[in-house]
Amino acid sequence: MPASNSTSSADRSRRQYNFSAGPATLPEEALLEAKAELPVYDHVGASVMEISHRSPAYDKIEESAREHLRALLDLDDDWHILFLQGGASMQFYQVPLNFLPEDGVADYVITGRWGTKAIREARHVGTANVAASSEADDFSHVPDVGAWDLDPDASYVHVTTNETVNGNQMTDDPVLDVPLVTDASSEFLSRPMDLEGYGLVYAGAQKNIGPAGVTVVLVHEDFLERKKDPLPTMLDYGTHVERRFNTPPVFPIYMVEKVGRWLRNLGGLDAIHALNKRKASKVYDAIDETDFYRGTVEPGSRSMMNVTFRLHDPDLEPIFLKEAEQHGLLSLKGHRTVGG
C-alpha cells in the first residue's frame, strides 16, 4: 500500500512515511472513513466495534468485503472466502491438519523464515518434504520451478509467494500436477494472481489489507473435498464454510472491506500492481546506484513489497535508522533475525 505523506520531521502528530511490514500502512482514505464512522456506524446507534456479529449491519459488512475480494481476484463460486483468526501462523498448522493424511506427504518450497516455520508445523501432523530451498544461499533467490523435486503423490505443494523477512518474491503462479497452497500474506491484493493452480490461499491481513486480527483464506471447493474428517471443530475449514461458527473479528473485517473498496476505486489489482512496481523500482534503483547500500536478494527474485538491504558499513546502520526517523521515514529496521 502507498506510504503515507511525510510532513515535518519534527511533527509526529502528522502521518509520516511508514515502512512497517506488518501491521502495515493502510490507505489514508480508508482510515478517514473509519474515523468518521467509528462513534456511530451506518445509523445503527452503535460503533462498528460494538455491533452484534449476528446483526444485519455486520452481515452487510462481511458480504461487501467478500464481494470486493471476489471482484478483485475474479473468483467464481467454486472459491470459498473465509475470515478466520490466528494469523498465518495458525494456517501453518491448520493446512496440514486438514489436508495432510497420516500416511501421505506434502511438499514445501522453502524461500525464507515463514516457509521454514510452515514446514515445521506440518511435520507435527505428517510427512513434509523440502521440494526446494534457497537456504544455502541465505534465501537470496526463489528456486526455479523446474528445479523443484516434487512428489507426484503429494497432497499439496506449499509455497510462500512473498517472503516478508527475506525480501524475495515468486514472479509466476505455477500450475502443477498437485494443488498449490500459498502463504500470500505480505503480497495479497498487491498484484493480479492466476489462481488456476491453487487449492488454497491464506493471508494475514495485517501485512497488506487491514489491521491485525483477521486472516483471509480462499479455498477451492475441489480442494476442500479432499479434507480429512473428523477434525477439531474450530480448525476444520468445513465448519467455517458452512456457517459463522464463532464471533468474527468485526473491526478488522470492516477495514478489509474499506481497503477492498479503495482498491476497486483505484482501478483494481492491475492498477495497484503498476503503482507497486514503480515504487519498488525507485527504491531498488537508489540501492543499486551507489556502493553505500547492498541489496540482499538477486534481482530476478526481488520482492516488490518488501525491499531488503544492508549498508556496506554495518556500523553505520544505527545512525542511518536514527536519521531516517528524523526525516519521517519510519520502521526501516530489518527483522530482528536478519538485521538491515
Contacts in CASP RR format, 6 or more apart in sequence:
PFRMAT RR
TARGET T0000
AUTHOR 0000-0000-0000
METHOD contacts of the structure
MODEL  1
MPASNSTSSADRSRRQYNFSAGPATLPEEALLEAKAELPVYDHVGASVME
ISHRSPAYDKIEESAREHLRALLDLDDDWHILFLQGGASMQFYQVPLNFL
PEDGVADYVITGRWGTKAIREARHVGTANVAASSEADDFSHVPDVGAWDL
DPDASYVHVTTNETVNGNQMTDDPVLDVPLVTDASSEFLSRPMDLEGYGL
VYAGAQKNIGPAGVTVVLVHEDFLERKKDPLPTMLDYGTHVERRFNTPPV
FPIYMVEKVGRWLRNLGGLDAIHALNKRKASKVYDAIDETDFYRGTVEPG
SRSMMNVTFRLHDPDLEPIFLKEAEQHGLLSLKGHRTVGG
1 24 0 8 1.000
1 25 0 8 1.000
1 26 0 8 1.000
1 27 0 8 1.000
1 208 0 8 1.000
1 259 0 8 1.000
2 25 0 8 1.000
2 27 0 8 1.000
2 275 0 8 1.000
2 279 0 8 1.000
3 17 0 8 1.000
3 18 0 8 1.000
3 19 0 8 1.000
3 25 0 8 1.000
3 279 0 8 1.000
4 15 0 8 1.000
4 16 0 8 1.000
4 17 0 8 1.000
4 18 0 8 1.000
4 25 0 8 1.000
4 28 0 8 1.000
5 15 0 8 1.000
5 17 0 8 1.000
5 28 0 8 1.000
6 15 0 8 1.000
6 16 0 8 1.000
6 17 0 8 1.000
6 327 0 8 1.000
6 328 0 8 1.000
6 329 0 8 1.000
7 14 0 8 1.000
7 15 0 8 1.000
7 16 0 8 1.000
8 14 0 8 1.000
9 326 0 8 1.000
9 327 0 8 1.000
9 328 0 8 1.000
15 28 0 8 1.000
16 328 0 8 1.000
16 329 0 8 1.000
16 330 0 8 1.000
17 328 0 8 1.000
17 329 0 8 1.000
17 330 0 8 1.000
18 24 0 8 1.000
18 25 0 8 1.000
18 330 0 8 1.000
18 331 0 8 1.000
19 25 0 8 1.000
19 329 0 8 1.000
19 330 0 8 1.000
19 331 0 8 1.000
19 332 0 8 1.000
20 330 0 8 1.000
20 331 0 8 1.000
21 164 0 8 1.000
21 165 0 8 1.000
21 186 0 8 1.000
21 207 0 8 1.000
21 306 0 8 1.000
21 331 0 8 1.000
21 335 0 8 1.000
22 164 0 8 1.000
22 186 0 8 1.000
22 206 0 8 1.000
22 207 0 8 1.000
22 212 0 8 1.000
23 206 0 8 1.000
23 210 0 8 1.000
23 211 0 8 1.000
23 212 0 8 1.000
24 206 0 8 1.000
24 207 0 8 1.000
24 208 0 8 1.000
24 210 0 8 1.000
26 210 0 8 1.000
26 211 0 8 1.000
26 255 0 8 1.000
26 259 0 8 1.000
27 258 0 8 1.000
27 259 0 8 1.000
27 262 0 8 1.000
29 262 0 8 1.000
30 255 0 8 1.000
30 258 0 8 1.000
30 259 0 8 1.000
30 261 0 8 1.000
30 262 0 8 1.000
33 258 0 8 1.000
34 254 0 8 1.000
34 255 0 8 1.000
34 258 0 8 1.000
37 48 0 8 1.000
38 47 0 8 1.000
38 48 0 8 1.000
38 49 0 8 1.000
39 47 0 8 1.000
40 46 0 8 1.000
40 47 0 8 1.000
41 47 0 8 1.000
41 48 0 8 1.000
41 51 0 8 1.000
41 57 0 8 1.000
42 57 0 8 1.000
42 60 0 8 1.000
44 51 0 8 1.000
44 55 0 8 1.000
44 57 0 8 1.000
48 57 0 8 1.000
48 61 0 8 1.000
48 250 0 8 1.000
48 251 0 8 1.000
48 254 0 8 1.000
49 250 0 8 1.000
49 251 0 8 1.000
51 57 0 8 1.000
51 58 0 8 1.000
51 250 0 8 1.000
52 58 0 8 1.000
53 244 0 8 1.000
53 247 0 8 1.000
53 248 0 8 1.000
53 250 0 8 1.000
54 244 0 8 1.000
58 250 0 8 1.000
61 250 0 8 1.000
61 253 0 8 1.000
61 254 0 8 1.000
61 257 0 8 1.000
62 83 0 8 1.000
62 248 0 8 1.000
62 253 0 8 1.000
62 257 0 8 1.000
64 257 0 8 1.000
64 261 0 8 1.000
65 83 0 8 1.000
65 253 0 8 1.000
65 254 0 8 1.000
65 256 0 8 1.000
65 257 0 8 1.000
65 260 0 8 1.000
66 81 0 8 1.000
68 257 0 8 1.000
68 260 0 8 1.000
68 261 0 8 1.000
68 263 0 8 1.000
68 264 0 8 1.000
69 75 0 8 1.000
69 81 0 8 1.000
69 189 0 8 1.000
69 216 0 8 1.000
69 218 0 8 1.000
69 256 0 8 1.000
69 260 0 8 1.000
70 79 0 8 1.000
70 81 0 8 1.000
71 264 0 8 1.000
72 189 0 8 1.000
72 260 0 8 1.000
72 263 0 8 1.000
72 264 0 8 1.000
72 268 0 8 1.000
72 269 0 8 1.000
73 79 0 8 1.000
73 189 0 8 1.000
73 192 0 8 1.000
73 193 0 8 1.000
73 195 0 8 1.000
73 218 0 8 1.000
73 269 0 8 1.000
75 81 0 8 1.000
75 195 0 8 1.000
75 218 0 8 1.000
78 220 0 8 1.000
78 221 0 8 1.000
78 222 0 8 1.000
79 195 0 8 1.000
79 218 0 8 1.000
79 219 0 8 1.000
79 220 0 8 1.000
79 221 0 8 1.000
80 218 0 8 1.000
80 219 0 8 1.000
80 220 0 8 1.000
80 221 0 8 1.000
80 224 0 8 1.000
80 237 0 8 1.000
80 241 0 8 1.000
81 216 0 8 1.000
81 217 0 8 1.000
81 218 0 8 1.000
82 216 0 8 1.000
82 217 0 8 1.000
82 218 0 8 1.000
82 219 0 8 1.000
82 237 0 8 1.000
82 240 0 8 1.000
82 241 0 8 1.000
83 214 0 8 1.000
83 215 0 8 1.000
83 216 0 8 1.000
83 217 0 8 1.000
83 248 0 8 1.000
83 249 0 8 1.000
83 253 0 8 1.000
83 256 0 8 1.000
84 90 0 8 1.000
84 214 0 8 1.000
84 215 0 8 1.000
84 216 0 8 1.000
84 217 0 8 1.000
84 240 0 8 1.000
85 213 0 8 1.000
85 214 0 8 1.000
85 215 0 8 1.000
85 248 0 8 1.000
85 249 0 8 1.000
86 213 0 8 1.000
86 215 0 8 1.000
87 204 0 8 1.000
87 213 0 8 1.000
87 215 0 8 1.000
88 114 0 8 1.000
88 183 0 8 1.000
88 185 0 8 1.000
88 202 0 8 1.000
88 203 0 8 1.000
88 204 0 8 1.000
88 215 0 8 1.000
89 117 0 8 1.000
90 215 0 8 1.000
91 183 0 8 1.000
91 202 0 8 1.000
91 215 0 8 1.000
91 217 0 8 1.000
92 117 0 8 1.000
92 118 0 8 1.000
92 120 0 8 1.000
92 121 0 8 1.000
92 122 0 8 1.000
92 183 0 8 1.000
93 121 0 8 1.000
93 122 0 8 1.000
93 124 0 8 1.000
93 125 0 8 1.000
93 235 0 8 1.000
94 235 0 8 1.000
94 237 0 8 1.000
95 118 0 8 1.000
95 122 0 8 1.000
95 156 0 8 1.000
95 158 0 8 1.000
95 181 0 8 1.000
95 200 0 8 1.000
95 202 0 8 1.000
96 106 0 8 1.000
96 121 0 8 1.000
96 122 0 8 1.000
96 124 0 8 1.000
96 125 0 8 1.000
96 126 0 8 1.000
96 128 0 8 1.000
97 125 0 8 1.000
97 228 0 8 1.000
97 231 0 8 1.000
97 232 0 8 1.000
97 235 0 8 1.000
98 227 0 8 1.000
98 228 0 8 1.000
98 231 0 8 1.000
98 235 0 8 1.000
98 236 0 8 1.000
98 237 0 8 1.000
99 106 0 8 1.000
99 155 0 8 1.000
99 156 0 8 1.000
99 181 0 8 1.000
99 200 0 8 1.000
99 223 0 8 1.000
99 226 0 8 1.000
99 227 0 8 1.000
99 228 0 8 1.000
100 106 0 8 1.000
100 122 0 8 1.000
100 125 0 8 1.000
100 126 0 8 1.000
100 127 0 8 1.000
100 128 0 8 1.000
100 155 0 8 1.000
100 156 0 8 1.000
101 155 0 8 1.000
101 228 0 8 1.000
102 126 0 8 1.000
104 126 0 8 1.000
104 127 0 8 1.000
104 153 0 8 1.000
104 155 0 8 1.000
105 126 0 8 1.000
105 127 0 8 1.000
105 128 0 8 1.000
105 129 0 8 1.000
105 151 0 8 1.000
105 153 0 8 1.000
105 154 0 8 1.000
105 155 0 8 1.000
106 122 0 8 1.000
106 126 0 8 1.000
106 127 0 8 1.000
106 128 0 8 1.000
106 129 0 8 1.000
106 154 0 8 1.000
106 155 0 8 1.000
106 156 0 8 1.000
106 157 0 8 1.000
106 158 0 8 1.000
107 128 0 8 1.000
107 129 0 8 1.000
107 130 0 8 1.000
107 131 0 8 1.000
107 148 0 8 1.000
107 150 0 8 1.000
107 151 0 8 1.000
107 154 0 8 1.000
107 156 0 8 1.000
107 157 0 8 1.000
107 158 0 8 1.000
107 178 0 8 1.000
108 115 0 8 1.000
108 118 0 8 1.000
108 119 0 8 1.000
108 122 0 8 1.000
108 128 0 8 1.000
108 129 0 8 1.000
108 130 0 8 1.000
108 131 0 8 1.000
108 157 0 8 1.000
108 158 0 8 1.000
108 159 0 8 1.000
109 115 0 8 1.000
109 130 0 8 1.000
109 131 0 8 1.000
109 132 0 8 1.000
109 133 0 8 1.000
109 143 0 8 1.000
109 148 0 8 1.000
109 157 0 8 1.000
109 158 0 8 1.000
109 159 0 8 1.000
109 160 0 8 1.000
110 116 0 8 1.000
110 119 0 8 1.000
110 130 0 8 1.000
110 132 0 8 1.000
110 133 0 8 1.000
110 134 0 8 1.000
110 135 0 8 1.000
111 133 0 8 1.000
111 134 0 8 1.000
111 139 0 8 1.000
111 142 0 8 1.000
111 143 0 8 1.000
111 159 0 8 1.000
111 160 0 8 1.000
111 163 0 8 1.000
111 166 0 8 1.000
111 168 0 8 1.000
111 170 0 8 1.000
112 134 0 8 1.000
112 135 0 8 1.000
112 139 0 8 1.000
112 160 0 8 1.000
112 163 0 8 1.000
112 165 0 8 1.000
112 166 0 8 1.000
112 168 0 8 1.000
113 139 0 8 1.000
113 163 0 8 1.000
113 164 0 8 1.000
113 165 0 8 1.000
113 166 0 8 1.000
113 335 0 8 1.000
113 337 0 8 1.000
113 338 0 8 1.000
114 160 0 8 1.000
114 163 0 8 1.000
114 164 0 8 1.000
114 165 0 8 1.000
114 183 0 8 1.000
114 185 0 8 1.000
115 158 0 8 1.000
115 160 0 8 1.000
115 163 0 8 1.000
115 183 0 8 1.000
116 135 0 8 1.000
118 158 0 8 1.000
118 160 0 8 1.000
118 183 0 8 1.000
119 128 0 8 1.000
119 130 0 8 1.000
119 158 0 8 1.000
122 128 0 8 1.000
122 158 0 8 1.000
128 158 0 8 1.000
129 149 0 8 1.000
129 151 0 8 1.000
129 154 0 8 1.000
131 148 0 8 1.000
131 149 0 8 1.000
131 150 0 8 1.000
131 151 0 8 1.000
131 157 0 8 1.000
132 143 0 8 1.000
132 147 0 8 1.000
132 148 0 8 1.000
132 149 0 8 1.000
133 143 0 8 1.000
134 140 0 8 1.000
134 141 0 8 1.000
134 142 0 8 1.000
134 143 0 8 1.000
134 168 0 8 1.000
138 166 0 8 1.000
138 296 0 8 1.000
139 163 0 8 1.000
139 166 0 8 1.000
139 167 0 8 1.000
139 168 0 8 1.000
139 297 0 8 1.000
140 166 0 8 1.000
140 168 0 8 1.000
140 296 0 8 1.000
140 297 0 8 1.000
140 298 0 8 1.000
140 301 0 8 1.000
141 168 0 8 1.000
141 297 0 8 1.000
141 298 0 8 1.000
141 300 0 8 1.000
141 301 0 8 1.000
142 168 0 8 1.000
142 169 0 8 1.000
142 170 0 8 1.000
142 171 0 8 1.000
142 301 0 8 1.000
145 172 0 8 1.000
145 174 0 8 1.000
148 157 0 8 1.000
150 157 0 8 1.000
150 176 0 8 1.000
150 177 0 8 1.000
150 178 0 8 1.000
152 177 0 8 1.000
152 178 0 8 1.000
154 178 0 8 1.000
155 178 0 8 1.000
155 226 0 8 1.000
156 178 0 8 1.000
156 179 0 8 1.000
156 180 0 8 1.000
156 181 0 8 1.000
156 199 0 8 1.000
156 200 0 8 1.000
156 223 0 8 1.000
157 176 0 8 1.000
157 178 0 8 1.000
157 179 0 8 1.000
157 180 0 8 1.000
157 181 0 8 1.000
158 180 0 8 1.000
158 181 0 8 1.000
158 182 0 8 1.000
158 183 0 8 1.000
159 170 0 8 1.000
159 180 0 8 1.000
159 181 0 8 1.000
159 182 0 8 1.000
159 183 0 8 1.000
160 182 0 8 1.000
160 183 0 8 1.000
161 169 0 8 1.000
161 170 0 8 1.000
161 173 0 8 1.000
161 182 0 8 1.000
161 183 0 8 1.000
161 184 0 8 1.000
161 187 0 8 1.000
162 168 0 8 1.000
162 169 0 8 1.000
162 170 0 8 1.000
162 184 0 8 1.000
162 185 0 8 1.000
162 186 0 8 1.000
162 187 0 8 1.000
162 190 0 8 1.000
162 303 0 8 1.000
162 305 0 8 1.000
162 306 0 8 1.000
163 169 0 8 1.000
163 186 0 8 1.000
163 303 0 8 1.000
163 306 0 8 1.000
164 185 0 8 1.000
164 186 0 8 1.000
164 207 0 8 1.000
164 305 0 8 1.000
164 306 0 8 1.000
164 335 0 8 1.000
165 306 0 8 1.000
165 308 0 8 1.000
165 334 0 8 1.000
165 335 0 8 1.000
165 337 0 8 1.000
165 338 0 8 1.000
166 296 0 8 1.000
166 297 0 8 1.000
166 308 0 8 1.000
166 338 0 8 1.000
167 296 0 8 1.000
167 297 0 8 1.000
167 302 0 8 1.000
167 303 0 8 1.000
167 306 0 8 1.000
167 307 0 8 1.000
167 308 0 8 1.000
168 297 0 8 1.000
168 301 0 8 1.000
168 302 0 8 1.000
168 303 0 8 1.000
169 187 0 8 1.000
169 301 0 8 1.000
169 302 0 8 1.000
169 303 0 8 1.000
169 304 0 8 1.000
169 305 0 8 1.000
169 306 0 8 1.000
171 300 0 8 1.000
171 301 0 8 1.000
173 180 0 8 1.000
173 193 0 8 1.000
173 194 0 8 1.000
173 195 0 8 1.000
173 196 0 8 1.000
173 197 0 8 1.000
173 198 0 8 1.000
174 180 0 8 1.000
174 197 0 8 1.000
175 194 0 8 1.000
175 196 0 8 1.000
175 197 0 8 1.000
176 197 0 8 1.000
179 197 0 8 1.000
179 198 0 8 1.000
179 199 0 8 1.000
179 200 0 8 1.000
179 220 0 8 1.000
179 223 0 8 1.000
180 197 0 8 1.000
180 198 0 8 1.000
180 199 0 8 1.000
181 198 0 8 1.000
181 199 0 8 1.000
181 200 0 8 1.000
181 201 0 8 1.000
181 202 0 8 1.000
182 198 0 8 1.000
182 200 0 8 1.000
182 201 0 8 1.000
182 202 0 8 1.000
183 202 0 8 1.000
183 203 0 8 1.000
184 193 0 8 1.000
184 201 0 8 1.000
184 202 0 8 1.000
184 203 0 8 1.000
185 202 0 8 1.000
185 203 0 8 1.000
185 204 0 8 1.000
185 207 0 8 1.000
185 208 0 8 1.000
186 207 0 8 1.000
186 208 0 8 1.000
186 303 0 8 1.000
186 305 0 8 1.000
186 306 0 8 1.000
187 207 0 8 1.000
187 208 0 8 1.000
187 303 0 8 1.000
187 304 0 8 1.000
187 305 0 8 1.000
188 201 0 8 1.000
188 203 0 8 1.000
188 204 0 8 1.000
188 205 0 8 1.000
188 207 0 8 1.000
188 208 0 8 1.000
188 209 0 8 1.000
188 216 0 8 1.000
189 208 0 8 1.000
189 209 0 8 1.000
189 259 0 8 1.000
189 260 0 8 1.000
189 263 0 8 1.000
189 269 0 8 1.000
189 272 0 8 1.000
190 208 0 8 1.000
190 269 0 8 1.000
190 272 0 8 1.000
190 273 0 8 1.000
190 276 0 8 1.000
190 304 0 8 1.000
190 305 0 8 1.000
191 269 0 8 1.000
191 272 0 8 1.000
191 273 0 8 1.000
191 276 0 8 1.000
191 304 0 8 1.000
192 269 0 8 1.000
192 270 0 8 1.000
192 273 0 8 1.000
193 201 0 8 1.000
193 269 0 8 1.000
195 201 0 8 1.000
195 218 0 8 1.000
195 220 0 8 1.000
198 218 0 8 1.000
198 220 0 8 1.000
199 219 0 8 1.000
199 220 0 8 1.000
199 222 0 8 1.000
199 223 0 8 1.000
200 217 0 8 1.000
200 218 0 8 1.000
200 219 0 8 1.000
200 220 0 8 1.000
200 223 0 8 1.000
201 217 0 8 1.000
201 218 0 8 1.000
202 215 0 8 1.000
202 216 0 8 1.000
202 217 0 8 1.000
202 218 0 8 1.000
203 209 0 8 1.000
203 215 0 8 1.000
203 216 0 8 1.000
203 217 0 8 1.000
204 214 0 8 1.000
204 215 0 8 1.000
204 216 0 8 1.000
205 211 0 8 1.000
205 212 0 8 1.000
205 213 0 8 1.000
205 214 0 8 1.000
205 215 0 8 1.000
205 216 0 8 1.000
205 252 0 8 1.000
205 255 0 8 1.000
205 256 0 8 1.000
206 212 0 8 1.000
206 213 0 8 1.000
208 305 0 8 1.000
209 216 0 8 1.000
209 256 0 8 1.000
209 259 0 8 1.000
209 260 0 8 1.000
210 252 0 8 1.000
210 255 0 8 1.000
210 256 0 8 1.000
210 259 0 8 1.000
211 251 0 8 1.000
211 252 0 8 1.000
211 255 0 8 1.000
212 252 0 8 1.000
213 249 0 8 1.000
213 252 0 8 1.000
214 248 0 8 1.000
214 249 0 8 1.000
214 252 0 8 1.000
214 253 0 8 1.000
214 256 0 8 1.000
216 256 0 8 1.000
217 237 0 8 1.000
217 240 0 8 1.000
219 237 0 8 1.000
219 241 0 8 1.000
224 237 0 8 1.000
224 238 0 8 1.000
224 241 0 8 1.000
227 236 0 8 1.000
227 237 0 8 1.000
227 238 0 8 1.000
229 236 0 8 1.000
230 236 0 8 1.000
233 239 0 8 1.000
233 245 0 8 1.000
234 245 0 8 1.000
234 246 0 8 1.000
239 245 0 8 1.000
263 269 0 8 1.000
263 272 0 8 1.000
266 272 0 8 1.000
266 275 0 8 1.000
276 304 0 8 1.000
276 305 0 8 1.000
277 304 0 8 1.000
280 302 0 8 1.000
280 303 0 8 1.000
280 304 0 8 1.000
280 305 0 8 1.000
280 307 0 8 1.000
283 307 0 8 1.000
284 299 0 8 1.000
284 302 0 8 1.000
284 307 0 8 1.000
286 293 0 8 1.000
287 293 0 8 1.000
287 294 0 8 1.000
287 295 0 8 1.000
287 307 0 8 1.000
287 309 0 8 1.000
288 295 0 8 1.000
291 312 0 8 1.000
292 311 0 8 1.000
292 312 0 8 1.000
293 309 0 8 1.000
293 310 0 8 1.000
293 311 0 8 1.000
293 312 0 8 1.000
294 309 0 8 1.000
294 310 0 8 1.000
294 311 0 8 1.000
294 312 0 8 1.000
295 308 0 8 1.000
295 309 0 8 1.000
295 310 0 8 1.000
296 308 0 8 1.000
296 309 0 8 1.000
296 310 0 8 1.000
296 338 0 8 1.000
297 303 0 8 1.000
297 308 0 8 1.000
308 334 0 8 1.000
308 338 0 8 1.000
308 340 0 8 1.000
309 340 0 8 1.000
310 317 0 8 1.000
310 339 0 8 1.000
310 340 0 8 1.000
311 317 0 8 1.000
311 320 0 8 1.000
311 340 0 8 1.000
317 339 0 8 1.000
317 340 0 8 1.000
320 332 0 8 1.000
321 332 0 8 1.000
321 333 0 8 1.000
324 330 0 8 1.000
324 332 0 8 1.000
325 332 0 8 1.000
333 339 0 8 1.000
333 340 0 8 1.000
334 340 0 8 1.000
END
